[in-house]
Amino acid sequence: MVARRRKRAARDAEEGIPSPPGYSAVPIKFSEEQKASHYLYMREHRVRDGAKSSWPQKRTLFVLNVPPYCTEECLARLLSPCGPVQSVELQGKPELTESPKEPKSKFFHPKPVAVAYVVFQKPKGVPAALALKGPLLVSTESHPVKSGVHKWISDYTDSVLDPEALRVEVDTFMEAYDRKMAEEEAKAKEEEGVPDEEGWVKVTRRGRRPVLPRTEAASLRVLEREKRKRARKELLNFYAWQHRETKMEHLAQLRKKFEEDKQRIELMRAQRKFRPY
């Protein structure tokens, strides 16, 4: 496998294809009319000895530099000639474990895509994908992909929410969340007071009164109280620089008061109301 990767990297270097060390560069094009190519950097997914990963070894392909217009279905279609694709997952950053399978939301979009994990049904799909030459076409007549103004129009149309459908999705999510929190609380109550394998008992603190949500005014009062508390605890004239600054401020105040007194005396003299004795 190492010799094959080195041979592939040497061939890419000869052809002028930019490729990071250990990765195979596969060019893709959005359509036939496009002249420039976008490169996918792929390698077999491997982990260090002792590290655990939920991705199946020898059947998982790790892909970098996935373009934003390339969806999971599109990536599976591009790599399907190498072998049957079991699953494709797009993520924002590399992970050792699969993300929990949650229902896709129509209203709340995920983070931008950066990497992909492609799992083949058979191990031979990984070396076949690394040997691809390309360029592969993302958008074809049979499988068109929207981009540019058409994609912006589609995204804008999808951004106009249906209030009733949004309410149903939010209610469904909150019901699942409340059910999950209730299960965790019930599990915590069952484990309360029960020693673990080493004999330790986990102690949790619960308040007598439930916590009420803070309003903006209450939050401001709490912040002001904390500020006054920090001011009382602050040490004055503890450091030498604090002592110097205090002296300089005192001298500045004395000079200011002296100048104000001089101006007041000059004004009283001008008005002939100056009586020093």
C-alpha positions as CSV (number, residue, x, y, z in Angstrom):
1,M,0.0,0.0,0.0
2,V,2.9,2.4,0.9
3,A,4.6,1.7,-2.4
4,R,1.4,2.2,-4.3
5,R,0.8,5.6,-2.6
6,R,4.4,6.6,-3.4
7,K,4.0,5.6,-7.0
8,R,0.7,7.5,-7.3
9,A,2.3,10.6,-5.7
10,A,5.3,10.4,-8.1
11,R,2.9,10.2,-11.1
12,D,0.9,13.1,-9.8
13,A,4.1,15.2,-9.4
14,E,5.1,14.4,-13.0
15,E,1.6,15.4,-14.3
16,G,1.8,18.7,-12.3
17,I,-1.1,17.8,-10.0
18,P,-0.8,19.3,-6.5
19,S,-1.1,16.6,-3.9
20,P,-0.2,16.6,-0.2
21,P,2.1,13.8,1.0
22,G,0.2,10.5,1.4
23,Y,-2.8,11.7,-0.6
24,S,-4.0,10.9,-4.1
25,A,-5.3,13.9,-6.1
26,V,-8.4,13.2,-8.2
27,P,-9.6,16.0,-10.4
28,I,-13.3,16.8,-10.7
29,K,-15.2,19.3,-12.8
30,F,-18.6,20.8,-12.2
31,S,-19.6,20.3,-15.9
32,E,-18.1,19.6,-19.3
33,E,-18.0,23.3,-20.1
34,Q,-15.7,24.0,-17.2
35,K,-12.0,24.2,-18.0
36,A,-10.5,24.3,-14.5
37,S,-10.5,21.3,-12.3
38,H,-11.1,21.0,-8.6
39,Y,-9.0,18.4,-6.8
40,L,-10.2,15.9,-4.2
41,Y,-7.4,14.6,-1.9
42,M,-8.1,11.0,-0.8
43,R,-6.4,8.4,1.2
44,E,-7.3,5.2,3.1
45,H,-8.6,6.0,6.6
46,R,-6.1,4.8,9.1
47,V,-5.7,5.4,12.9
48,R,-2.7,5.0,15.1
49,D,-2.1,1.8,17.1
50,G,-4.2,1.8,20.2
51,A,-6.7,4.5,18.9
52,K,-10.3,3.5,18.4
53,S,-12.3,4.4,15.4
54,S,-15.9,3.5,14.5
55,W,-15.1,3.7,10.8
56,P,-14.4,0.2,9.3
57,Q,-10.8,-0.4,8.5
58,K,-9.7,-1.1,4.9
59,R,-13.1,-0.1,3.6
60,T,-13.2,3.6,4.5
61,L,-11.9,6.4,2.2
62,F,-11.0,9.7,3.8
63,V,-11.6,12.7,1.4
64,L,-10.3,16.3,1.8
65,N,-11.2,19.5,-0.1
66,V,-14.8,18.6,-0.7
67,P,-16.5,21.4,-2.7
68,P,-19.7,23.0,-1.2
69,Y,-21.8,21.9,-4.2
70,C,-20.9,18.2,-3.7
71,T,-23.5,16.5,-1.6
72,E,-23.4,13.0,-0.1
73,E,-25.4,11.6,-3.0
74,C,-23.2,13.3,-5.5
75,L,-20.0,11.9,-3.9
76,A,-21.5,8.4,-3.8
77,R,-22.3,8.6,-7.5
78,L,-18.8,9.8,-8.4
79,L,-17.2,6.9,-6.5
80,S,-19.7,4.2,-7.3
81,P,-17.7,2.9,-10.4
82,C,-15.0,1.8,-7.8
83,G,-17.4,-0.4,-6.0
84,P,-20.7,-0.4,-4.1
85,V,-20.8,2.5,-1.6
86,Q,-22.2,1.6,1.8
87,S,-22.4,5.1,3.2
88,V,-21.1,8.7,2.8
89,E,-20.8,11.2,5.6
90,L,-19.8,14.8,5.3
91,Q,-18.3,16.6,8.3
92,G,-16.7,20.0,9.1
93,K,-13.5,18.4,10.5
94,P,-11.9,15.0,10.8
95,E,-13.4,12.7,13.5
96,L,-12.5,9.3,14.7
97,T,-16.2,8.3,15.3
98,E,-19.3,8.6,13.3
99,S,-21.6,11.5,14.3
100,P,-24.9,10.4,15.8
101,K,-27.6,9.8,13.2
102,E,-30.1,12.6,13.6
103,P,-33.0,13.4,11.3
104,K,-32.0,16.1,8.8
105,S,-33.6,19.4,9.4
106,K,-35.2,21.4,6.6
107,F,-34.9,24.7,8.5
108,F,-31.6,24.4,10.4
109,H,-28.6,23.8,8.2
110,P,-25.4,22.1,9.3
111,K,-21.9,23.6,9.4
112,P,-19.9,24.0,6.2
113,V,-18.5,20.8,4.8
114,A,-14.7,20.2,4.6
115,V,-14.1,16.4,4.7
116,A,-15.9,13.2,3.8
117,Y,-15.8,9.6,4.9
118,V,-16.8,7.1,2.2
119,V,-17.4,3.5,3.3
120,F,-17.4,0.9,0.6
121,Q,-19.1,-2.5,1.0
122,K,-15.9,-4.3,-0.1
123,P,-12.2,-3.4,0.7
124,K,-11.3,-3.3,-3.0
125,G,-13.2,-0.1,-3.5
126,V,-10.6,2.0,-1.6
127,P,-7.6,1.2,-3.9
128,A,-9.8,1.5,-6.9
129,A,-10.8,5.0,-5.8
130,L,-7.2,6.0,-5.2
131,A,-6.4,4.9,-8.7
132,L,-9.0,7.2,-10.4
133,K,-7.6,9.6,-13.0
134,G,-10.6,11.8,-13.8
135,P,-11.7,14.4,-14.3
136,L,-15.0,13.3,-12.8
137,L,-18.2,15.3,-13.7
138,V,-20.3,16.5,-10.8
139,S,-23.3,17.8,-12.8
140,T,-24.5,15.8,-15.8
141,E,-27.7,15.7,-17.9
142,S,-29.0,12.8,-15.9
143,H,-27.9,14.1,-12.6
144,P,-28.0,18.0,-12.7
145,V,-26.6,19.9,-9.8
146,K,-27.6,23.6,-9.1
147,S,-24.9,26.2,-8.7
148,G,-24.5,30.0,-9.0
149,V,-27.6,32.1,-9.4
150,H,-29.9,29.0,-9.7
151,K,-28.6,27.7,-6.4
152,W,-29.0,31.1,-4.7
153,I,-32.6,31.3,-5.9
154,S,-33.2,27.8,-4.7
155,D,-31.6,28.6,-1.3
156,Y,-33.7,31.8,-1.0
157,T,-36.9,29.9,-1.8
158,D,-36.0,27.3,0.8
159,S,-35.3,30.1,3.4
160,V,-38.9,31.2,3.3
161,L,-40.2,29.1,6.2
162,D,-43.6,27.6,6.6
163,P,-44.6,28.5,10.2
164,E,-46.7,25.4,10.8
165,A,-44.0,23.0,9.5
166,L,-41.3,24.9,11.6
167,R,-43.5,24.6,14.7
168,V,-44.0,20.9,14.2
169,E,-40.2,20.3,13.8
170,V,-39.4,22.4,16.8
171,D,-42.0,20.6,18.9
172,T,-40.7,17.2,17.8
173,F,-37.2,18.2,18.7
174,M,-38.2,19.5,22.1
175,E,-40.2,16.4,22.9
176,A,-37.2,14.2,22.0
177,Y,-34.9,16.5,24.1
178,D,-37.3,16.4,27.1
179,R,-37.6,12.7,26.8
180,K,-33.8,12.4,26.8
181,M,-33.3,14.7,29.8
182,A,-36.0,12.7,31.7
183,E,-34.2,9.5,31.0
184,E,-30.9,10.9,32.2
185,E,-32.5,12.3,35.3
186,A,-34.1,8.9,36.1
187,K,-30.8,7.1,35.5
188,A,-29.0,9.6,37.8
189,K,-31.6,9.0,40.5
190,E,-31.2,5.2,40.2
191,E,-27.4,5.5,40.5
192,E,-27.6,7.9,43.4
193,G,-26.1,6.4,46.5
194,V,-24.9,3.3,44.6
195,P,-21.1,2.7,44.8
196,D,-19.2,2.1,41.6
197,E,-16.7,-0.6,40.9
198,E,-14.1,0.9,43.1
199,G,-16.5,1.6,46.0
200,W,-16.9,5.4,45.4
201,V,-20.3,7.0,45.8
202,K,-21.1,9.9,43.5
203,V,-22.7,12.8,45.5
204,T,-24.7,15.4,43.6
205,R,-26.1,18.7,45.0
206,R,-29.6,19.7,44.3
207,G,-31.2,23.0,45.4
208,R,-34.4,23.2,47.3
209,R,-35.9,25.6,44.9
210,P,-35.9,25.2,41.1
211,V,-33.7,27.7,39.2
212,L,-35.8,30.4,37.6
213,P,-34.7,31.9,34.2
214,R,-33.0,35.3,34.6
215,T,-34.4,38.3,32.9
216,E,-32.2,41.0,31.4
217,A,-32.8,43.3,34.4
218,A,-32.0,40.5,36.9
219,S,-28.8,39.7,34.9
220,L,-27.7,43.4,35.1
221,R,-28.3,43.5,38.9
222,V,-26.2,40.3,39.3
223,L,-23.4,41.8,37.2
224,E,-23.5,45.1,39.2
225,R,-23.4,43.2,42.5
226,E,-20.4,41.2,41.3
227,K,-18.7,44.4,40.3
228,R,-19.2,46.0,43.7
229,K,-17.9,42.8,45.4
230,R,-14.7,42.8,43.3
231,A,-14.2,46.5,44.1
232,R,-14.4,45.8,47.8
233,K,-11.8,43.0,47.5
234,E,-9.4,45.1,45.4
235,L,-6.2,46.0,47.2
236,L,-5.6,49.8,47.0
237,N,-2.0,51.1,47.0
238,F,-0.7,47.5,47.4
239,Y,1.7,47.8,44.5
240,A,4.3,50.5,43.9
241,W,2.8,51.6,40.7
242,Q,-0.6,52.0,42.4
243,H,1.1,54.2,45.0
244,R,2.8,56.4,42.4
245,E,-0.5,56.8,40.4
246,T,-2.4,57.8,43.6
247,K,0.3,60.5,44.4
248,M,0.2,61.8,40.8
249,E,-3.6,62.0,40.8
250,H,-3.5,63.9,44.2
251,L,-1.0,66.4,42.9
252,A,-3.0,66.9,39.7
253,Q,-6.1,67.6,41.8
254,L,-4.2,70.1,44.0
255,R,-2.9,72.0,40.9
256,K,-6.4,72.1,39.4
257,K,-7.8,73.5,42.6
258,F,-5.0,76.1,42.8
259,E,-5.7,77.3,39.3
260,E,-9.4,77.5,40.0
261,D,-8.8,79.5,43.2
262,K,-6.5,81.9,41.2
263,Q,-9.1,82.5,38.6
264,R,-11.8,83.1,41.3
265,I,-9.5,85.7,43.0
266,E,-8.8,87.5,39.8
267,L,-12.5,87.7,39.1
268,M,-13.3,89.0,42.5
269,R,-10.5,91.7,42.2
270,A,-12.0,92.8,38.9
271,Q,-15.4,93.1,40.5
272,R,-13.7,94.9,43.6
273,K,-15.1,92.4,46.0
274,F,-11.8,90.9,47.1
275,R,-11.3,91.3,50.8
276,P,-8.4,89.1,52.0
277,Y,-8.9,90.3,55.7
